[in-house]
Amino acid sequence: MSNGSDEKAIPLSKDNTRVSIFYQERLRQAKLSFNFTIIIMIIQIVVASSGSLMIVSGNVQGGSAAMSTALFFENIRKKWIQSAKDANDRLDKTTES
């Protein structure tokens, strides 16, 4: 019985190797982008929640500062996602040529 480890890999031509390298890079960037976005989103939720609690408890000035910080993190997250999309588009154009 074979578990698939006995199968030999199909040799890649130069073009397929190039596409494979770009695919691996794109996959690496996607993983990093996802992880970074999740981290930023968690920070944003914590800051926004603490800001809301501060406003409800009467500390309006501190709550407003926390909410503006949460908005700052939202802008960072949006810019990061757009940057990752642009990088993927550039990799797509590179593999097409």
C-alpha positions as a Markdown table, in Angstrom:
| # | Residue | x | y | z |
|---|---|---|---|---|
| 1 | Met | 0.0 | 0.0 | 0.0 |
| 2 | Ser | 1.3 | 3.4 | -1.0 |
| 3 | Asn | 0.7 | 6.6 | 0.9 |
| 4 | Gly | 1.7 | 8.8 | -2.0 |
| 5 | Ser | 5.3 | 9.4 | -0.9 |
| 6 | Asp | 6.6 | 6.9 | -3.5 |
| 7 | Glu | 5.3 | 9.1 | -6.4 |
| 8 | Lys | 8.0 | 11.0 | -8.2 |
| 9 | Ala | 7.6 | 14.7 | -8.8 |
| 10 | Ile | 7.1 | 15.9 | -12.3 |
| 11 | Pro | 10.1 | 17.9 | -13.5 |
| 12 | Leu | 9.3 | 21.5 | -14.1 |
| 13 | Ser | 10.4 | 23.5 | -17.1 |
| 14 | Lys | 12.0 | 26.8 | -16.6 |
| 15 | Asp | 8.7 | 28.7 | -17.1 |
| 16 | Asn | 6.9 | 26.5 | -14.6 |
| 17 | Thr | 9.7 | 26.9 | -12.1 |
| 18 | Arg | 9.5 | 30.7 | -12.4 |
| 19 | Val | 5.7 | 30.5 | -11.9 |
| 20 | Ser | 6.2 | 28.2 | -8.9 |
| 21 | Ile | 8.6 | 30.7 | -7.3 |
| 22 | Phe | 6.2 | 33.6 | -7.8 |
| 23 | Tyr | 3.3 | 31.4 | -6.5 |
| 24 | Gln | 5.3 | 30.6 | -3.3 |
| 25 | Glu | 6.2 | 34.2 | -2.8 |
| 26 | Arg | 2.5 | 35.2 | -3.3 |
| 27 | Leu | 1.5 | 32.5 | -0.8 |
| 28 | Arg | 4.1 | 33.8 | 1.7 |
| 29 | Gln | 2.9 | 37.4 | 1.4 |
| 30 | Ala | -0.7 | 36.3 | 1.7 |
| 31 | Lys | 0.0 | 34.5 | 5.0 |
| 32 | Leu | 1.9 | 37.4 | 6.4 |
| 33 | Ser | -0.8 | 39.9 | 5.4 |
| 34 | Phe | -3.5 | 37.7 | 7.0 |
| 35 | Asn | -1.6 | 37.4 | 10.2 |
| 36 | Phe | -0.8 | 41.1 | 10.4 |
| 37 | Thr | -4.4 | 42.0 | 9.6 |
| 38 | Ile | -5.7 | 39.7 | 12.4 |
| 39 | Ile | -3.2 | 41.2 | 14.9 |
| 40 | Ile | -4.2 | 44.8 | 14.0 |
| 41 | Met | -7.9 | 43.9 | 14.1 |
| 42 | Ile | -7.5 | 42.4 | 17.6 |
| 43 | Ile | -5.7 | 45.5 | 18.8 |
| 44 | Gln | -8.3 | 47.7 | 17.3 |
| 45 | Ile | -11.1 | 45.8 | 19.0 |
| 46 | Val | -9.4 | 46.0 | 22.4 |
| 47 | Val | -8.7 | 49.7 | 22.1 |
| 48 | Ala | -12.2 | 50.5 | 20.8 |
| 49 | Ser | -13.8 | 48.4 | 23.6 |
| 50 | Ser | -11.7 | 50.1 | 26.3 |
| 51 | Gly | -12.6 | 53.5 | 24.7 |
| 52 | Ser | -16.3 | 52.7 | 24.9 |
| 53 | Leu | -16.0 | 51.6 | 28.5 |
| 54 | Met | -14.1 | 54.8 | 29.4 |
| 55 | Ile | -16.8 | 56.9 | 27.7 |
| 56 | Val | -19.6 | 55.0 | 29.5 |
| 57 | Ser | -17.8 | 55.3 | 32.9 |
| 58 | Gly | -17.5 | 59.1 | 32.5 |
| 59 | Asn | -14.0 | 59.5 | 31.3 |
| 60 | Val | -14.9 | 61.1 | 28.0 |
| 61 | Gln | -11.5 | 62.6 | 27.3 |
| 62 | Gly | -9.7 | 59.3 | 27.6 |
| 63 | Gly | -12.4 | 57.4 | 25.8 |
| 64 | Ser | -12.2 | 59.9 | 22.9 |
| 65 | Ala | -8.5 | 59.4 | 22.7 |
| 66 | Ala | -8.9 | 55.6 | 22.7 |
| 67 | Met | -11.6 | 55.8 | 20.0 |
| 68 | Ser | -9.4 | 57.9 | 17.8 |
| 69 | Thr | -6.6 | 55.4 | 18.3 |
| 70 | Ala | -8.9 | 52.7 | 17.1 |
| 71 | Leu | -9.7 | 54.7 | 14.0 |
| 72 | Phe | -6.0 | 55.1 | 13.4 |
| 73 | Phe | -5.6 | 51.3 | 13.5 |
| 74 | Glu | -8.5 | 50.9 | 11.1 |
| 75 | Asn | -6.7 | 53.1 | 8.6 |
| 76 | Ile | -3.5 | 51.1 | 9.0 |
| 77 | Arg | -5.4 | 47.9 | 8.4 |
| 78 | Lys | -7.1 | 49.3 | 5.2 |
| 79 | Lys | -3.8 | 50.6 | 3.9 |
| 80 | Trp | -2.1 | 47.2 | 4.6 |
| 81 | Ile | -4.8 | 45.3 | 2.7 |
| 82 | Gln | -4.6 | 47.6 | -0.3 |
| 83 | Ser | -0.8 | 47.3 | -0.3 |
| 84 | Ala | -1.1 | 43.5 | -0.2 |
| 85 | Lys | -3.6 | 43.6 | -3.1 |
| 86 | Asp | -1.3 | 45.8 | -5.1 |
| 87 | Ala | 1.7 | 43.5 | -4.5 |
| 88 | Asn | -0.4 | 40.5 | -5.6 |
| 89 | Asp | -1.4 | 42.4 | -8.8 |
| 90 | Arg | 2.3 | 43.1 | -9.5 |
| 91 | Leu | 3.2 | 39.5 | -9.1 |
| 92 | Asp | 0.4 | 38.5 | -11.4 |
| 93 | Lys | 1.7 | 40.9 | -14.1 |
| 94 | Thr | 5.2 | 39.5 | -13.6 |
| 95 | Thr | 4.1 | 35.9 | -14.1 |
| 96 | Glu | 2.1 | 36.8 | -17.2 |
| 97 | Ser | 5.2 | 38.3 | -19.0 |
